[in-house]
């Protein structure tokens, strides 16, 4: 599986310039992402830059609030398609969702879907971090009935998407519609609950091994399973210290001096709560150390 072909590269900053969009499109092309998502004003520029390659141009409608009148949403979508957008991410009317008026949600989305080419992909954002969890399934059903191709979790403006959001939507929707996880997912770390580290550390470095595992768990705010060798080899003894740690670096189970199995639960909600309480992953600057 080419993971990059499942990723949308997004630049929706309010202060983005034409030069930023040109650089952004070069990145989308170089990494062969599925989509380049730009603000409506930059759709023509992006579509022209990406013409003839596999990266699709995408834009947003009624973003990020979803509170535009239906006629305005239709006009935005039609103009975006005319400018070269091949995928459109539209924010549903979240007030209607919160008040349980799902038939009106479907009606509005149907009006937009009917005015677009069948070849244009429509993704509907229902903002799972904001609306009540008990409304997610009904909101997804409203999207399914509209004929949209995707239900999308979030804009990123009102909280981050978690695995729980995606799992509940997938369990409810099945194969009736595709799910797009979005909003606050910017790195591989954002989508990872547990790291497995396989090693061959000798006994004399056991303390460093244990320290590094705890540091990895706390730095990534994720569970870490460190699997280390047991026995003698090349003149060195290996004592194992195979260990499962939680996102705070606390040991759940460990095995020293013998082969065997460590046992423990990996709880995605524990990971999500840790990241909500201590949101320092957002301070990372991957653009600083991205390969040139």
C-alpha positions, 0 to 999 in steps of 0.5 A, a space after each residue: 500500500 502506498 500510504 502517501 496516496 491516502 493523504 491530503 496535503 493541506 494549506 488553508 492558512 489565512 495568510 497564505 500567498 501565491 508563492 506559498 501555494 506554488 511551493 505547496 503544490 511542488 511538495 504535493 507533487 514530489 510526495 505524490 499525495 492524493 490531494 492538494 487542498 487549498 482555499 477557494 481563491 487559490 483553486 485555479 492556481 493549484 489546478 493549473 500547477 497540478 494539471 497532468 499529474 496524479 495529485 487532485 485539486 481539492 478545496 473547501 466550502 462553508 469552511 470552517 463553520 458550515 453556517 452559510 446559506 444553502 444557496 451560498 454553499 451551492 454557488 461556492 461548490 459550482 465555482 470551485 468545480 469550474 475553477 478546477 477542483 476535483 474534490 470538495 470538502 463541505 462543512 455540514 450545518 452543525 446547528 441542524 445536526 446538534 438540534 437533530 434536524 437530520 432531514 434538513 441536513 440531507 436536503 441541503 447536501 442533496 442540493 449541493 451534490 445534484 449541482 456537481 458533476 458525478 466525477 467530483 468527489 464530495 466529502 462532508 465534514 460533521 465535526 465529531 470533536 464538537 458535536 455530541 457523540 450520540 449524534 455521530 451516527 445520525 449525522 453520518 446517515 444524513 450524509 449517506 442519504 445525500 449521495 456524498 462519497 465521504 463523511 469526514 470527521 473534522 476541520 481541526 478548528 474545534 479539536 482533534 480527531 481520535 481513533 474512537 471517532 473513526 472506529 465508531 463511524 466505520 462500525 456504523 457506516 460499514 461499506 456504505 460510505 468512505 470515511 476520511 479522518 481529518 483535523 489535528 492529524 498532521 504526523 504519523 505520531 498523531 495516528 499511532 497509539 503504540 510503537 513496537 521497538 525491537 532491539 539487541 541491547 546487551 545486559 550492561 546497557 540495560 539501564 539505558 534501554 529502560 530509560 530510553 523506552 520510558 522517554 520514547 513513550 513520554 515523547 510520543 505520548 503513546 504506548 511503547 512495547 520494547 522487545 529485547 533479546 535474551 541469551 548470550 551472543 558475541 561475548 555479550 549477555 542479553 537479559 531481555 527487559 522486554 517491557 510494555 509502557 503506557 503513554 506516561 512512561 509507566 511500566 505495565 508489564 516487563 520480562 527479565 532474564 527469560 523468554 516469554 510474553 508481556 501482557 497489557 491493554 493498549 487503550 486508545 482513549 488513554 492516548 487521546 486523553 494524554 494528548 489532550 491534557 498535555 498537547 505538546 505534540 502540536 509544538 513539533 516543527 516537522 518542516 524544520 527537519 523535513 528532508 530537502 
